[in-house]
Amino acid sequence: MSDSEVLTRIESGVGRITLNRPKALHALNLGMCEAMTAALLAWRDDDAIVSVLIDHAGERGFCAGGDIRMIAESGATDAVEAKAFFLIEYRLNLLMVEYPKPITAVVDGIVMGGGVGISEPAGVRIATERTTYAMPETGIGLFPDVGGGWFLPRLPGEAGTWLALTGARLKAADTVALGIHTHFVAAETVEALKADLLAHGPGAVEDHARDAGPAPLAPHREAIDRLFAHHTVEAIFSALKADGSDWAMAQLTTLKTKSPQSLKVTLRQLRAGRTMQTFAEVMAMEYRLGGRVVRSHDFQEGVRAVIVDKDNTPNWSPATLEAVSDGDLDALFAPLPADEEWTPLA
């Protein structure tokens, strides 16, 4: 296996992208996003390429997100490097959403954050029993970017709101039931599946797909839709408390560990994204947020507590929902100067 962090090649008329940074659970960095973008652009107008397959080397996971340490170190200063990464990553996300050829993603293992951003745009998204999906950003003072403001509000009911705020982790039965992933395939048959995809195209997945089994989240879907439908985080907290069920109280307990600022940013992001007409609009919103939030106290503190020191005791500031004002949110969501706004690839 090459030491390149992304392997790109053409096999049987299929453009193949393999993430190859296994020691970091294939966490995305600038170079990886640039390599994927270059390959997709080269294949886009090549009539010899009929589809694209994206997968990963090794068995530990598809992609655990972006290079959070780099983003945090950049955010601790001027955030120039972080914003450069977001610019390229979000351009890649949009390129995939608008790509004219079928994309298949084999999401065998952990898929979080940036990994969601490069798999959700695929028309065929394959999970296995090893798949664990999450958007855990509120736990590190961030928000679910890479198109979370587009994908999550378009899940059934308020499932996306619940996922984004709580950072809940789902296995394949739930991801398939919610439409996050389109098919379930047993991990032991993944290599045979890939061989058939290369030989026969995306339609070959139907020969390998199996029932993912009962969805553990199903009994709670009604409660999610009812309790997470509110337009303020305070109202969601109140609804959970008033409900009083064991499940509702468990969600409340989880939410109380998250960054109050991140919870409010995320809810506004999702409610705004639900009404936006294009993915590019969402990318522009998330780019504005990203460059500002990575410089915030809560992101720096969240990364320290969860990723660096691993004491899991972040000291959020503001410490309460009530202390995060509408003015604070307005400043984070405000347009950038015209020459600093996010733009798609030319």
QUIRALIN-V465626 format. One record per helix or strand of 3 or more residues. SS is the DSSP state (@ for helix, = for strand). FROM is the first residue (numbers start at 1). TO is the last residue. Records with the same first field share a line. If there is no record, write none. Layout:
BEGIN
SS: FROM-TO + FROM-TO
END
This chain:
BEGIN
=: 6-11 + 14-19 + 51-56 + 61-63 + 102-107 + 110-112 + 124-127 + 132-134
@: 22-24 + 30-44 + 68-75 + 80-97 + 114-117 + 137-140 + 148-154 + 159-166 + 172-178 + 187-200 + 202-207 + 218-227 + 233-243 + 246-255 + 260-275 + 279-293 + 297-308 + 326-333 + 338-340
END
